[in-house]
Amino acid sequence: VISRYGVDAQVMIHMEECAELIQAISKMQRVTNTGADDSAARENLVEEIADVLICVRQMQEIYGITDRDIQWMVEKKCKRQEARL
């Protein structure tokens, strides 16, 4: 996908997908707070999470970021949060 459409186009798509995830989270929160049936909002949230996960993998490829790099940062941030608690 990256080689076909190019880095610039894919990076723009990644930003759009992140925005769509933000909207899906907001919708899920609104629906949950009203007590309405949340099945459609949940399905949309799952779809948008999947899209963003795909984008994360592409960004890793574009910028040379390994799973190990990410895991290290996750652990660092979790330790910092634990220290705050």
Steps between C-alpha positions, in 0.01 A plus 500: 500500500780740590689438176185530291355820648814657649604606846335844491161360403517226762601739775196715415279189512648414841403840636149460362466154654609633839236772472236238416601303810460811713149545360414135563619525861291813550191335350550190715522715811183693410304183426623327814406799716144504365442130560401447135589191298870535438551212255541718189729745680705210636536341157614834359748541786646155434531583128678828569737337750587242234563776243731685738689181588560445129622859473734451797661205324543709186653784699740255658606394152528857370702628794697187588341450842515147639258321730784504752524881476131528574506247782788688664302824486184332634695365796663839561165676500336238723781529755467879496125473556548249783745738666239776485246281675 
